[in-house]
Amino acid sequence: MDTGIVVKHTGIQYVVRLDENGRRINCTLRGKLRLKEDKTTNPVAVGDIVDVEVDENEKSGIIINVHPRKNYIIRKPSNLSKQAHIVAANIDTAFLVVTLTLPETKLEFVDRFLLTTEAYHINTIIIINKTDLYKTENLQNALAEFKDIYNKAGYEILEISAKEKTNIDRLKEKMKDKVSVFLGNSGVGKSTLINCMNCSQIAKTGKISDAHKSGMHTTTFYEMFNLNFGGYIVDTPGLKGFGLIDEFEKNELYHFFPEIFKFSKNCKYNPCSHTHEPQCGVKFAVENGDIAASRYNNYLKILNTENTKYRY
């Protein structure tokens, strides 16, 4: 039996790296392992540490066990009502890649993603990509507003232009010797950024759809790449939406909005839902501009939504 890390998932098959020398082997799952996990579409994800039984010719193997995960990113796909999907496991840093145009990343998508990474204790940095496009006054104002919203929430923001290589060195510093994952809507430039990281073409890139001004899928599966300056990056297919799984308790939801949790200490009543209660520190903070209205409104929307699926 060998132990390795899952570096690629194509839907029905996995590629496992068995050693640091790069030895890779195509694997399938043992039947019992497939049946053991019925809450997710994939019992094994990229980033998982697994035990593998390798065949005599060492050309293929069977994954027989998954080691305990330190964390993972999970979402509910928009076309599945019951099962969730594990995006990646054992992550040091999640980079949420957003764009303000071509395509525009919706704030509700951002907030649902951040809620999930907060809940699963994953350090998250927001990348605002394609800053070379933000020349007009409207887009400059949109950039300033976006930064204000998420700076107040306590998130680190990197302004990046993959096209002009702006702040790529700063991004590399954040990724060095770590396992990172890039996630975002289709067309925000995740694969282009990954190519900048290694200075070589390792991920497919595509163009924006003229008809809908939205991204076209270029990455069709999950894959981990080695970074030549140290560390690993997981590339993922573009997401249309980010559905929340049903494990979130409504009365604990505000814990995963850092700025709402911070000001909840000023509430007169405990527990406080921050909706109708008098002398609510959170509502006062929204009125004073210390919490962005968009963040609070998305908190209320998620709080009051029975079906946690989301697609814009």
NUDOZA-139014 format. One record per residue (C-alpha): residue in three letters; x negated, y, z negated. Coordinates in steps of 0.001 Angstrom, whole numbers, padded with zeros to 6 digits, always signed. Example, Ala and Ser with C-alpha at 12.3 -4.5 7.8 and 13.67 -1.06 7.14 Angstrom:
2
ala-012300-004500-007800/ser-013670-001060-007140/
END
This chain:
312
met+000000+000000+000000/asp-001195+003510+000899/thr-000125+006932-000388/gly+000176+009962+001870/ile+002096+013127+002643/val+004914+013476+005162/val+003789+015980+007807/lys+006504+015586+010436/his+010155+014611+010539/thr+011863+014125+013888/gly+015216+012928+012627/ile+014751+009177+012769/gln+011006+008876+012313/tyr+008369+010313+009997/val+004673+010963+010458/val+002613+010445+007296/arg-000936+011731+006826/leu-002734+009071+004822/asp-006016+010861+004091/glu-007789+014205+004427/asn-009585+012939+007533/gly-006327+013287+009404/arg-005371+009629+009784/arg-001678+009639+010668/ile+000848+006884+011050/asn+004415+006723+012342/cys+006813+005476+009692/thr+010419+004516+009173/leu+012318+004238+005879/arg+012989+001087+003956/gly+016720+000349+004084/lys+017198+000575+000319/leu+015588+004014+000319/arg+018019+005255+002984/leu+020995+004051+000958/lys+019685+005301-002391/glu+020209+008979-001561/asp+023748+009680-000395/lys+023931+013392-001177/thr+021460+014499+001486/thr+021010+013843+005174/asn+017322+013106+004629/pro+016051+011173+001601/val+012503+012051+002700/ala+011322+015531+003742/val+008162+017153+005065/gly+005881+017768+002093/asp+006948+014648+000205/ile+004270+012414-001291/val+005188+008848-000331/asp+003986+005275-000663/val+003684+003399+002625/glu+003363-000240+003560/val+001147-000248+006657/asp+001403-003084+009185/glu-001558-005310+009980/asn-002511-003318+013071/glu-002278-000029+011132/lys-000173+001430+013923/ser+003058+001890+011984/gly+004405+001728+008469/ile+007434+001722+006205/ile+008025+004357+003530/ile+008952+002435+000391/asn+008841+005119-002312/val+009005+008904-002735/his+007038+010479-005574/pro+008817+012989-007871/arg+008973+016463-006303/lys+007798+019593-008083/asn+010402+021555-006086/tyr+012237+021603-002783/ile+014379+023847-000592/ile+017846+022490+000081/arg+020755+023814+002107/lys+024163+022696+003288/pro+024296+022642+007098/ser+027265+024470+008562/asn+028502+021375+010396/leu+028474+019025+007409/ser+031008+019309+004621/lys+029552+016917+002057/gln+025877+016283+002604/ala+022998+018700+002104/his+019637+018825+003860/ile+016223+019082+002202/val+014216+021558+004269/ala+010796+020964+002687/ala+009321+019670-000563/asn+006428+020509-002896/ile+006106+024101-001720/asp+003802+026727-003249/thr+005235+029724-001380/ala+008289+030193+000819/phe+008070+032997+003372/leu+011462+034259+004474/val+010940+035787+007922/val+013484+038489+008802/thr+013914+040969+011620/leu+016030+044108+011783/thr+016713+043779+015496/leu+016423+041157+018238/pro+017865+039418+016234/glu+019212+041210+013180/thr+018976+039142+009994/lys+022157+039497+007952/leu+021760+040436+004287/glu+024092+037662+003160/phe+021768+035121+004757/val+018830+036695+002909/asp+020617+036657-000448/arg+021771+033062-000115/phe+018258+031947+000740/leu+016726+033875-002172/leu+019322+032479-004555/thr+018264+028961-003600/thr+014527+029538-003965/glu+015105+031205-007337/ala+017173+028241-008501/tyr+014472+025760-007481/his+011570+027840-008836/ile+009856+028548-005531/asn+007797+031706-005193/thr+009209+033677-002258/ile+007739+036495-000165/ile+009793+038341+002443/ile+008149+038972+005814/ile+009666+041766+007894/asn+008470+040779+011356/lys+008417+042619+014700/thr+007648+045980+013099/asp+006250+047087+016460/leu+009895+047389+017603/tyr+011012+049724+014815/lys+010297+053027+016527/thr+013710+054684+016527/glu+015036+056742+013624/asn+017874+054273+013053/leu+015510+051324+012742/gln+013114+053300+010560/asn+016033+054075+008247/ala+017121+050424+008298/leu+013571+049380+007383/ala+013444+051808+004461/glu+016865+050656+003228/phe+015943+046972+003434/lys+012716+047538+001523/asp+014532+049534-001136/ile+017095+046751-001671/tyr+014566+043965-002151/asn+011899+045996-003938/lys+014543+046718-006580/ala+015224+042994-006733/gly+011528+042397-007437/tyr+010470+040706-004212/glu+007150+041190-002498/ile+007538+042381+001088/leu+005021+042151+003925/glu+005545+044247+007056/ile+004170+042219+009948/ser+003843+042478+013693/ala+002798+039143+015139/lys+002509+040830+018539/glu+000092+043514+017318/lys-001486+041315+014582/thr-000486+043871+011931/asn-001164+042651+008362/ile-001968+039123+009538/asp-005070+039083+007317/arg-002958+039989+004279/leu-000600+037161+005119/lys-003496+034712+005396/glu-004678+035734+001937/lys-001263+034835+000527/met-001356+031426+002236/lys-004959+030378+001636/asp-005276+026945+000019/lys-001516+026681-000540/val+001408+024790+000957/ser+003650+027386+002577/val+006864+027242+004568/phe+008269+029742+007080/leu+012052+029954+007278/gly+014480+032303+008962/asn+016970+032696+011771/ser+016139+031563+015280/gly+014159+034195+017140/val+012574+036006+014179/gly+009103+034844+015232/lys+008212+032040+012824/ser+006349+029961+015398/thr+004549+033020+016777/leu+003347+033822+013263/ile+002117+030272+012784/asn+000128+030547+015996/cys-001452+033727+014616/met-002464+031868+011475/asn-004579+029278+013249/cys-005534+031476+016200/ser-004464+028605+018451/gln-001230+027545+020081/ile+000232+024922+017750/ala+003929+025801+017723/lys+006339+026438+020565/thr+007715+029951+020984/gly+010724+031179+022896/lys+012570+034239+024096/ile+015593+036057+022732/ser+018947+035312+024337/asp+019974+038362+026376/ala+023638+037466+026059/his+023821+037369+022266/lys+020616+039135+021185/ser+019929+036113+019018/gly+017129+033610+018846/met+016902+030471+020924/his+015716+027318+019130/thr+012096+026517+019974/thr+011147+024401+016961/thr+013428+021370+016948/phe+011989+019436+014017/tyr+010072+019957+010781/glu+006278+019812+010912/met+003327+020644+008659/phe+000182+022135+010199/asn-003333+022425+008751/leu-004599+025984+008421/asn-008202+026478+009456/phe-008797+028890+006551/gly-007423+026406+003984/gly-003937+025224+003172/tyr-000885+024044+005091/ile+002138+025627+006741/val+005505+024000+007424/asp+007319+025175+010550/thr+011083+024700+010588/pro+013901+024988+013136/gly+015669+028345+013113/leu+018718+028527+010867/lys+022094+029932+011902/gly+023275+030067+008317/phe+022318+029016+004831/gly+025010+027030+003052/leu+024722+026663-000710/ile+025056+023250-002271/asp+027680+022541-004914/glu+025238+022150-007813/phe+025296+025856-008708/glu+027355+026609-011815/lys+029413+029746-011288/asn+028679+031089-014766/glu+024917+030789-014138/leu+024896+032269-010639/tyr+023681+035693-011799/his+020538+034075-013239/phe+019291+033653-009671/phe+019620+037360-008786/pro+016567+038696-010696/glu+017745+042304-010946/ile+021270+041292-011989/phe+019829+038976-014642/lys+017591+041808-015867/phe+020451+044255-016401/ser+022791+041591-017792/lys+020956+042056-021084/asn+022738+045409-021386/cys+026225+043880-021194/lys+028411+044244-024269/tyr+029896+040775-023901/asn+028068+037490-023603/pro+028908+035604-021484/cys+029772+038262-018922/ser+030723+037507-015334/his+029876+041093-014263/thr+033205+041393-012508/his+035968+042773-014745/glu+034468+043081-018215/pro+034176+046555-019819/gln+030780+048005-020688/cys+028993+045717-018229/gly+025310+046561-017865/val+025216+045137-014351/lys+028079+047296-013090/phe+026466+050347-014678/ala+023213+049518-012877/val+025044+049233-009535/glu+026699+052623-010123/asn+023304+054147-010978/gly+021627+052656-007908/asp+019310+050347-009886/ile+020954+047331-008220/ala+021726+047547-004502/ala+025455+047473-003759/ser+024868+044885-001018/arg+023225+042494-003477/tyr+026033+042914-005996/asn+028717+042486-003326/asn+027064+039309-002052/tyr+026881+038033-005618/leu+030634+038601-005944/lys+031291+036968-002572/ile+029353+033841-003510/leu+030902+033804-006987/asn+034413+033871-005562/thr+033871+031463-002692/glu+035044+027907-003256/asn+033442+026566-000098/thr+029731+027293-000349/lys+029047+026726+003354/tyr+027987+029859+005179/arg+027500+030715+008802/tyr+027711+034159+010325/
END
